[in-house]
Amino acid sequence: MPRLFARTVAPADLGSYQQAVRRVLTCDLITAARPRPGVLDQVLRWADELAADLERLFGYTLVATTGHVRLVREVDALDPTQRQTFSRRGRPFDRRRLAYLCLLLAAFQRSQIEISLADLVGRLTPTANAVEGLGYDPTDGTHKAALVDVAHWLVDRGALHLSDGSLEAWAAGGEQGDALFDIDHEVCEVLFRPARPVQHLSSAAGLLSDPLTEGSPREQAARRARRLLVEQPVVYYADVEPAVAAVLRGRGVAEDLARATGLRVERRAEGVLLADPAGTFTDRPFPGRGGAVNRTAGLLLAKVADLLETSLAALVTLPVPPHAADQAELVRLVDAGLPRDGVVAELAWTVEPSSGTREGEANARLEAPLVERGRWETMIHELFAEFGASSFGGAWQQDPYGLLDAALALLAELSLVRPVPGGALVLPAASRYRNLQGALPERADAGQLPLGLSDLRPPDDARPFDGAPAASEEAAAPAPAADHICAEGN
């Protein structure tokens, strides 16, 4: 049976091709300078093969020119974990910054090749003031700071090139402060590629790919399965349509992706994931040295593992709320903020959500043990007592419960726990990290609390998600492909 990818790639070049695949899947926009010099040339070498393979495997469209590479994705579900896509210096954009970004992109005229910051402000102000609750006040420092962050975001991606002046000088309020930008209209165009005209949408669900139906071909389910594997930390069979679960349980789809990307397949009774031994195919490396929250999350998992081994029978096991319910609530919240006046009712596109389930066909509900809030709080106090409050950094040493909330939020984004009223359900993949150990540094290092793994052994396909990671995966984590532009809306 012919393989689905890299049909023209020589075996000796497969490693280079796999690296190009990983780059395209994990970087929202590749330019001569982003993510670093040399990457664009490495990817463009395989542009033709990548375009064909990404369309065949995922239904994605690759836009490749001599100056940039951009992957236009098919989106199956709204993903609230992609906040870092729109951020600066690690701080996700708030509503104001996201709104300013959209208004600035809309302000660029194709006939213009350059624009001053003063002109940008002049165009932004009336359009922002026309939006109830938004506005732009040049005397308000928070408004100026938001505009500066958005301009830097566009500069970082090459949509704007700063040719003169300084954003910081303008933000500081100097009389001579201004900046002049060159506009790259090609980059601006690929940054916003909605699946459908937004003025024709009555719901955010219209930005998602077509739902599976009883008559959907198997290849549509297979593509959705592949997308889930590279976009999500772990795929639980109970969270997906039965047709997709059947594809994932079979051999071939996950293994093809492993060969195409160089990642490693881990199968368990509850689901499947792709793990990256190098720890680079992810926007949220875990476990690792990514700060106090990352380290605390790992140490909490180690304590949870001890709890499950010693007191599992005493814990309450509850059904995990279905992913479809989360999606429905998220769509409802987004739709509540949609403007209705701009929608062309005659052309409005609507969709009835479908689970792709045939009559009499349904996935078994996933069940997981509940760790109550009180137990989590006891664990964080034990960690503070064991390592010292100062080991968790100045921002958290007086706020253990705030650190606990941040760590649980990270674990939830990695599909390792599921917050519920009264505590959090421990999902099966969390047991991959049961051998995490905390190690205090030999010298003071501003709260750097490293993590280590011990007693690792290869997983057993027949076991549930309670096996340790493979021996070569000390730094491996469930691998969500991220850092992609969600503004494309497709």
JOKATA-V8984 format. One line per field, one symbol per residue. ss: DSSP state (A for helix, B for strand, O for the rest). psi: psi as a letter, one per 40 degrees, with the letter a starting at -180 (. if undefined). burial: # if it has 24 or more other ideal C-beta (glycine too) atoms within 12 Angstrom, else .. Layout:
# JOKATA-V8984
ss=???
psi=???
burial=???
This chain:
# JOKATA-V8984
ss=OOOOOOOOOOAAAAAAAAAAAAAAAAOOOBBOOOOOOOAAAAAAOOAAAAAAAAAAAAOOBBBBOOOBBBBBOOOOOOOOOAAAAOBBOOBBOOAAAAAAAAAAAAAOOOOOOBBBAAAAAAAAAAAAAOOOOOOOOOOOAAAAAAAAAAAAAAAAOOOBBBBBBOAAAAAAOOOOOOBBBBBOAAAAAAAOOOOOOAAABOOAAAAOOOOOOOOOOAAAAAAAAAAAAAAOOOBBAAAOOAAAAAAAAOOOAAAAAAAAAOOBBBBOOOBBBBBOOOOOOOOOOOOOOOOAAAAAAAAAAAAAAAAAAAAAAAOOBBBOOOAAAAAAAAAAAAAAOOOOOOOOAAAOBOOOOOOOOOOOOOOOOOBBBBBBAAAAAAAAAAAAAAAOAAAAOOOOOOOAAAAAAAAAAAAAAOOOBBBBOOBBBBOAAAAAAOOBBBOOOOOOOOOOOOBBBOOOOOOOOOOOOOOOOOOOOOOOOBOOOOOOOAAAOO
psi=hiieifdehiddeddddddddddddehdhhadehdiiddddddddfdddddddddddeeihhhhaeeihhhhihhdihheefdedgihfehiiaddddddddddddehideieiiiddddddddddddeehhecihheehddddddddddddddddeedihheiahdddddeeidehiihiihgdddddedhgidihdeeheiddeeiihiiidehiddddddddddddedidihhdeeiiddddddddiidddddddddeeahhhiideaiihihdefegieghhiaffidddddddddddddddddddfddeihhihhhiddddddddddddddehhddehhddehhiihiiefhihehiihhhiiihhiddddddddddddddehdeeeiddedegddddddddddddddefdihhiheahhhidededfeehihhiidihffehgiiiiifiiiihdeiafeiiiidefdeiihghhafiheedf.
burial=...###..#.......################.##...##.###.##.###.##.#########..#############.########....#..##########.##......###..##.###..#..#..#.#......####################....#..##......####.###.##########.#..############...#...##############################...####################################.################.##...........##.##.##..##..#..............#...#.###.....#..#.#####..###.##..##..#.#.###..#...#..##################..################........#######..#..#....#######..##################
